[in-house]
Amino acid sequence: MSSATDKPSATLRVTQRRSRNGSDKAQLATLRSLGLRKIGQSTVRPDTPVYRGMIHTVRHLVRVEEVD
């Protein structure tokens, strides 16, 4: 019997590349939830549908790289 925790999950490095200025409240909240506060800051998050949706919301402000 296998479960989702048996295999190593991929992680994503999310880097803020553009300014938050002019963003709506939802985008500001999403950046904050991702742990991003300023341009050039990066965070590492698990590659899950929840985080993929958050990244999609602010895709024009961030760069995403897959980390092993």
Secondary structure, DSSP 8 states (H G I E B T S, - for coil): ---TTSS---EEEEEE-S--TT--HHHHHHHHHHT--STT-EEEEE--HHHHHHHHHTTTTEEEEEE-
